[in-house]
Each structure stands twice: as C-alpha cells, then as structure tokens.
Amino acid sequence: MAGGKGPEDLIQESFAADKTVKICLKAEPIPAPLLEFFSSEKYRNAISRDQNSEKAVKEIRQILHEECTRLKLPEKWIERMNNIWSIEPVGVGDNFLIGELPSSLGKVDLLDLDENSVEIISEPKAPESQTKAPKKEEKKEIKQIKEEEEGDNDDEEKEFDWMEEIELKTLTPEEVKQQLEKMKAGILNGFRHSIDNGPLCGEPVTGVALFVVDLEFYESKQEQRGYGTFSGQIMSAMSQGCKQALLVRSMRIVEPVYGCFLEVAQEVLGQATGLIRKRRGQILSDTMKEGTNWFEIDAEIPVVESFGLCKELRNWSSGSVTIPSLVMKGWRQLEDDPFYVPRSEEDKEEWGDNVKFMTNRARDIMNEVRKRKGVFVEKQLVESANKQRTLSKKK
C-alpha cells in the first residue's frame, strides 16, 4: 500500500448518523521488517491467546515495542506501539488500530476505559392526548395534512444544510474520557468490521495500521430523531471512515500462491514452462535428473490460475509430464493498481484513452470477486452516445 498525496490529504473524516461526533482517520502500511516478525513463533504464541483482552493487548504492545527497537525502526513507530488500541484479525494480528489523538484532548488510552451500558437514542414521546386513536373524520384531515407536509418537506430537505444545524463543543479531558467510554465498543467493532471486509473486494485486509488522529464533538440544534443506539452509530461511522482512509491510499490485491512441482520430458520442456508462464506462474528452477532426459521443475502459480492446469499440461505434452504437485506456499502482491487510469501523454500513447483495452489483472480479479458477491461493479455500458439507425425508411 503506497500513496503519493500529502499527509493532510490522507486524513478522512466520518460523522455519526446524528452528526454529534466526527472521527478523523488515516491509514499507513506497516513497515516490512515488522511484517516479517508477524510470522515468527514468538509473535504467533502471543497472538494465539485472547488477543482482544486488555491484558493480552498490553503484553503484545511490549513485545512489539521491543521488536521495533531491535529492528531500529523510526522513533515514531516505536512510540506508536505503546498506543495500540486493537489488533485484528483474531489469530493473525497483522493490522493495528492506533490512537494518535491531539494533546488538547488529553492523554487517553482506550484500553484503560470501562465500557458503559449501551445508550439508546429514541424519538421523543408524544403527549397522551395524541396517542389516542383518532376518529374517521379526523383521520381524513390528518391524511391530507400529511400529504401536504410531505410535498413541502421534499423541497426543504434539498436545501437543508446540516452543517448549519450543529455547533462544535469544547470538552475537558475528563469529558472526552467519558465520551470515549461510550464510544469504545463502537470504535473497536467498526475497526474489526472494516478489516474483515476490505474496500476492494470485501475480503480481509493485511499489513495496515489505522490511526484515530482526532475526535470532534458537536451539539445538534435540531430535534433528535430515532438514529438507533449511539454505539451502533459510532460503529458505522468508524467502519466507513476506515474504508475511506484505505481507499485514499493506493491499495493492492494480495492473492494466494501454490508451489508447483512436476517432472517433464526434455522434448516438451519449453511447452510446459511456457504454459506455466501463460498462467502468470514463475519458474524458480528447472534441473535435469541425473542419468535421465527428464527435468524437475519447481514453480509458483496463483491459485486462481491452477484450475485445469493438469489437464492442459498433459494435452500439450502428449502425456510426457507427471501430475503436478500443488502445495499452498504463501501470498503474492499484484503490482497493478486496480483503479489505474492512463492520464499522462506517455501512458495514453501506450494504452490509449480507453481503459477497456488495458491488461489489468488486479482490476479483473476485483471485478470477478465483486460480481460473485453481488457488490456494485463499475462498468461502462455505453461507449458512444451517438444514435445509430440501421433500419431503412419505408417508401
């Protein structure tokens, strides 16, 4: 994950449904040396315990702080390990939620806060006189009034600017702490939801640190409506904010890779290696077996490209190849940007103006997964708006 924008452009804002809370978030990739440490036995043993409990997170904080110091990472990353609020997903732990709140809000550690009971914001109750069942004549009058009001409200809602209806509140550090106690469950659940359902394909995210850089609290001048629980509003705002922060960065798709081992006759070696490369595979080694004219091929091939590989290999080689052995080997990052559009003159000369004719495997994989899940897929249906008539006029 990489980005070419300034630090301020990377910060995304997300409001709760009732517009009383604004959460500011940004995303950064976790340094590569630290990602390698995640696969170590020491980290696996620490993360295998109840990693979401406050005690476990504090223990993992200490382990990560020591490892960052040993790896001589930048000082800011060493300090960030002490401010981790949550580690996801369960059993893997390669994504962090880190608090970087400004000093004006006070020094707050989310793990030290106690969650309050969920607060329900409901619509104001009507007077008893209005709760009685109206008569038939009154029902007709009420229906007419409602229809007139709905027509007026449609025009009013278009012109309504909700930013004018809220007022920024200045809270003391103690009041901020009380608000965060109410928001704790929503913040953690929203972060978990955004990590489990990434913005590209709805698949898990890996190797990302999300930062809560600021919180703002507002007082609404308008009458409160039934927006549901406060914790639910925060969860939704947090989830949407995390996804927007990830999309601002140039995200990449990571796909699973099989290790492929097979033996081929010397006569069909070129055909076999060409077929593997055609499926975006990489040949790691091809060595001749001593005393024979057979070659041992060690390769890597994406899982999505492995379907039908055995049948195609044997057809092309006329049976002069062993059945390939496929073993899960790891993950490979696709370098293509799924949202890439040629903008410079050089890119337009190479690819043309139409993205349709570009070879972008990352975009193809993303659209295939989205289509399978029923998620919106951006597709150009009309290439030319000019109407064409092929029917001859009757004389």
C-alpha positions in Angstrom: 0.0 0.0 0.0 1.6 3.3 -1.1 0.4 6.8 -1.7 1.6 10.0 -3.4 -0.5 12.5 -1.5 0.3 14.9 1.3 -0.3 13.9 5.0 -3.4 16.2 5.2 -5.0 14.7 2.1 -4.8 11.2 3.6 -6.9 12.1 6.7 -10.6 11.1 6.2 -13.5 12.4 8.2 -16.6 10.4 9.2 -19.6 11.6 11.1 -22.1 9.6 13.2 -25.6 9.5 12.0 -26.8 12.2 14.4 -23.9 14.4 13.5 -22.8 14.8 17.1 -19.4 13.1 16.7 -16.7 13.4 14.0 -13.9 10.8 13.7 -10.7 11.6 11.7 -8.7 8.7 10.5 -5.7 7.9 8.3 -4.1 4.7 7.1 -0.4 3.7 6.7 1.4 0.5 5.7 3.2 -1.4 8.4 7.0 -1.5 7.8 8.2 -4.6 6.0 10.6 -5.8 8.8 7.8 -5.8 11.3 5.5 -7.7 8.8 8.2 -10.5 8.7 8.2 -10.6 12.5 4.4 -11.5 12.4 5.2 -15.0 11.1 7.7 -15.7 13.9 6.8 -18.3 16.6 7.2 -15.7 19.4 4.5 -13.5 17.9 2.3 -16.4 17.0 2.3 -17.7 20.6 1.5 -14.2 21.9 -1.4 -13.7 19.4 -2.9 -17.2 19.9 -4.2 -16.1 23.3 -7.2 -13.9 23.8 -5.7 -11.1 21.8 -8.6 -8.7 22.2 -8.5 -8.7 26.0 -6.9 -5.7 27.6 -4.2 -7.7 29.3 -3.2 -9.6 26.1 -3.0 -6.4 24.0 -0.8 -4.8 26.6 1.5 -7.8 26.5 1.7 -7.7 22.7 2.4 -4.0 22.9 5.5 -4.7 25.0 6.7 -7.5 22.6 6.2 -5.2 19.5 7.9 -2.3 21.3 11.0 -4.4 22.0 11.0 -5.8 18.4 10.7 -2.3 16.8 13.7 -1.2 19.0 15.7 -4.2 17.9 14.9 -3.6 14.2 15.9 0.1 14.6 12.7 1.3 13.1 11.9 5.1 13.1 11.2 6.5 16.6 7.6 7.3 15.7 6.8 3.6 15.1 8.4 2.7 18.4 6.2 5.2 20.2 3.1 4.0 18.2 3.4 0.5 19.6 2.5 1.9 23.1 -0.7 3.4 21.7 -2.2 0.3 20.0 -5.9 0.0 20.8 -6.8 -3.1 18.9 -5.1 -5.9 16.9 -7.0 -7.7 14.1 -7.8 -10.3 12.8 -8.0 -12.9 15.5 -5.2 -15.4 15.3 -3.2 -13.4 12.8 -2.8 -9.9 14.2 -1.2 -8.1 11.3 -3.5 -5.0 11.4 -3.4 -2.3 14.2 -5.7 0.4 15.4 -3.6 3.1 16.9 -4.6 6.2 18.8 -2.8 9.4 17.9 -5.2 12.0 19.5 -4.0 15.6 19.8 -2.8 16.8 23.2 -5.8 19.1 23.5 -8.0 16.1 24.2 -5.7 14.8 26.9 -3.7 11.5 27.0 -6.3 8.8 26.6 -5.7 5.0 26.4 -8.8 3.2 25.2 -7.8 0.0 26.9 -8.0 1.7 30.4 -11.6 2.9 29.8 -14.6 0.9 31.1 -17.5 0.4 28.6 -20.8 2.0 29.8 -24.1 0.4 29.0 -25.3 1.0 25.5 -27.3 4.2 25.2 -30.4 4.2 23.1 -31.4 7.5 21.4 -35.1 7.2 20.7 -37.7 9.6 19.3 -39.4 12.0 21.8 -42.6 10.6 23.2 -45.9 12.2 22.1 -48.4 13.6 24.6 -51.1 11.2 25.8 -53.8 13.2 24.0 -52.0 12.4 20.7 -51.7 8.7 21.4 -55.5 8.1 21.4 -57.0 6.7 18.3 -58.5 9.5 16.1 -62.0 9.3 14.7 -62.8 8.7 11.0 -63.2 12.4 10.2 -60.0 13.3 11.9 -58.2 10.5 10.0 -59.1 12.1 6.7 -57.9 15.5 7.8 -54.6 14.0 9.2 -54.0 12.2 5.9 -54.5 15.4 3.9 -52.2 17.4 6.2 -49.5 14.7 5.9 -49.6 14.7 2.1 -49.2 18.5 2.1 -46.4 18.3 4.6 -44.5 15.6 2.6 -44.7 17.7 -0.5 -43.2 20.7 1.3 -40.5 18.6 3.1 -39.1 17.3 -0.2 -38.2 20.8 -1.2 -36.9 21.7 2.2 -34.7 18.7 2.5 -32.9 19.5 -0.7 -31.9 22.9 0.6 -31.2 21.7 4.1 -27.5 22.1 5.1 -26.9 20.0 8.3 -23.6 21.7 8.9 -25.5 24.8 9.9 -27.5 22.8 12.5 -24.6 21.6 14.6 -22.3 23.5 16.9 -18.7 22.5 18.0 -18.4 21.7 21.7 -15.2 22.2 23.6 -14.8 19.4 26.1 -12.3 19.0 29.0 -10.0 15.9 29.0 -12.3 14.3 31.6 -15.4 14.8 29.5 -13.5 13.4 26.5 -12.7 10.3 28.5 -16.4 9.9 29.4 -17.4 10.2 25.7 -14.8 7.6 24.7 -16.1 5.2 27.3 -19.5 5.3 25.5 -17.7 5.0 22.1 -15.3 2.2 22.9 -17.4 -0.7 21.7 -18.4 1.1 18.5 -14.8 2.1 17.7 -13.4 -1.5 18.2 -16.3 -3.2 16.4 -16.2 -0.7 13.5 -12.4 -1.3 13.1 -12.9 -5.1 13.2 -15.7 -4.9 10.5 -13.6 -2.8 8.2 -10.6 -5.1 8.5 -12.7 -8.3 7.8 -14.4 -6.6 4.9 -11.9 -4.6 2.9 -13.0 -1.8 0.5 -11.8 -3.5 -2.8 -13.4 -7.0 -2.7 -15.0 -7.3 0.7 -12.0 -9.6 1.7 -9.7 -9.3 4.8 -7.1 -6.5 4.9 -3.4 -7.3 5.8 -0.4 -5.2 6.8 -2.2 -2.0 7.6 -2.2 0.4 10.6 -5.2 2.7 11.0 -4.8 5.8 13.2 -7.5 7.8 15.0 -5.9 11.2 14.7 -8.7 13.4 16.0 -12.2 13.5 17.6 -14.7 16.3 17.5 -17.9 16.6 19.4 -20.9 18.6 18.3 -24.2 19.7 19.8 -27.2 19.4 17.4 -29.6 22.3 17.2 -32.3 20.3 15.5 -34.6 17.8 17.3 -33.1 14.4 17.7 -34.6 11.6 15.6 -34.5 7.9 16.0 -31.0 7.1 14.9 -30.6 4.0 16.9 -28.0 3.2 19.6 -25.1 5.6 20.0 -22.6 2.7 19.9 -24.2 1.5 16.6 -23.8 4.9 15.1 -20.1 5.1 16.1 -19.5 1.6 14.7 -21.0 2.6 11.3 -19.0 5.8 11.2 -15.8 4.1 12.2 -16.2 1.3 9.6 -16.9 3.8 6.8 -14.1 6.1 7.9 -11.6 3.2 7.9 -12.6 2.1 4.4 -12.3 5.7 3.0 -8.9 6.0 4.7 -7.8 2.8 3.0 -9.1 3.8 -0.4 -7.2 7.1 -0.4 -4.0 5.1 -0.3 -3.0 3.1 -3.4 -4.1 -0.3 -2.2 -3.0 -3.6 -3.8 -4.6 -7.0 -4.1 -2.8 -10.0 -2.5 -3.5 -13.4 -4.0 -2.7 -16.9 -2.7 0.0 -18.9 -4.5 0.6 -22.6 -4.9 4.1 -24.2 -5.0 4.1 -26.4 -8.2 6.5 -29.3 -8.6 6.5 -31.6 -11.7 8.7 -33.6 -14.0 8.7 -33.2 -17.8 10.5 -34.8 -20.7 13.2 -32.8 -22.4 11.3 -32.7 -25.7 8.3 -30.8 -24.1 10.2 -28.7 -21.6 9.7 -25.4 -23.5 5.9 -26.1 -23.9 5.5 -26.9 -20.2 7.3 -23.8 -18.9 5.5 -21.6 -21.5 2.2 -22.9 -20.3 3.0 -22.2 -16.6 4.2 -18.6 -17.5 1.0 -18.1 -19.5 -0.9 -18.7 -16.3 1.2 -16.0 -14.6 3.4 -18.6 -12.9 7.1 -18.1 -12.1 9.7 -20.8 -12.8 12.0 -21.0 -9.8 14.3 -23.8 -11.1 14.5 -26.5 -13.8 17.2 -29.1 -13.3 17.9 -32.3 -15.2 17.5 -35.6 -13.2 20.9 -37.4 -13.3 21.0 -40.3 -15.7 17.7 -39.4 -17.5 16.4 -36.9 -20.1 13.7 -35.6 -17.6 13.7 -32.2 -16.0 12.4 -31.3 -12.5 10.5 -28.0 -12.5 9.9 -26.0 -9.3 7.5 -23.1 -9.9 4.9 -20.9 -8.3 1.4 -20.4 -9.7 -1.6 -18.3 -8.4 -4.4 -20.4 -7.0 -6.9 -18.9 -9.3 -4.9 -19.9 -12.4 -4.3 -23.5 -11.2 -7.8 -24.8 -12.2 -7.4 -27.1 -15.2 -3.6 -27.0 -15.2 -3.0 -30.7 -15.0 -5.3 -31.5 -18.0 -3.9 -28.8 -20.1 -0.3 -29.8 -19.4 -0.9 -33.4 -20.3 -2.8 -32.4 -23.5 0.1 -30.1 -24.7 2.8 -32.6 -23.8 1.1 -35.7 -25.0 1.4 -37.3 -21.6 5.2 -36.6 -21.3 4.7 -34.9 -17.9 3.9 -36.1 -14.4 0.9 -34.9 -12.5 1.9 -31.5 -10.9 2.0 -31.4 -7.1 0.4 -28.2 -5.8 1.0 -27.1 -2.2 0.0 -23.8 -0.6 3.1 -21.7 -0.4 2.1 -18.2 0.6 0.8 -14.9 -0.9 1.9 -12.7 -3.7 1.1 -9.0 -4.1 -0.2 -7.8 -7.5 1.7 -4.7 -8.6 -1.1 -3.4 -10.8 -3.4 -0.7 -9.4 -7.0 -1.8 -9.8 -8.1 1.8 -10.2 -5.4 2.9 -12.6 -6.4 5.2 -15.5 -3.9 6.5 -18.0 -3.6 10.3 -17.6 -0.1 11.3 -18.8 0.6 11.6 -22.6 3.1 8.7 -22.4 0.6 6.4 -20.8 -2.1 7.4 -23.3 0.3 6.7 -26.2 1.0 3.2 -24.8 -2.5 2.2 -23.6 -4.9 4.6 -25.4 -7.7 6.6 -23.7 -9.9 3.5 -23.2 -9.3 1.6 -20.0 -11.2 -1.4 -21.5 -8.2 -2.4 -23.7 -5.7 -2.3 -20.8 -4.3 -5.5 -19.3 -5.0 -5.0 -15.6 -5.3 -8.4 -13.8 -5.9 -6.7 -10.5 -9.0 -5.0 -11.8 -10.2 -8.2 -13.4 -9.8 -10.1 -10.1 -11.5 -7.4 -8.1 -14.5 -7.2 -10.5 -14.8 -11.0 -10.6 -15.0 -11.2 -6.8 -17.4 -8.2 -6.6 -19.7 -9.8 -9.2 -19.7 -13.1 -7.4 -20.6 -11.4 -4.1 -23.3 -9.2 -5.7 -21.4 -6.0 -5.0 -21.5 -3.0 -7.4 -19.1 -3.3 -10.3 -18.2 -0.2 -12.2 -18.7 -0.9 -15.9 -19.1 1.3 -19.0 -22.3 0.3 -20.7 -22.3 2.9 -23.5 -19.1 3.8 -25.4 -20.6 6.3 -27.8 -23.7 8.4 -27.2 -24.4 8.9 -30.9 -27.6 7.1 -32.0 -27.3 4.7 -35.0 -30.2 3.7 -37.2 -29.8 0.7 -39.4 -33.5 0.5 -40.5 -34.3 1.7 -43.9 -37.3 4.0 -44.2 -40.4 2.6 -45.8 -41.4 4.4 -49.1 
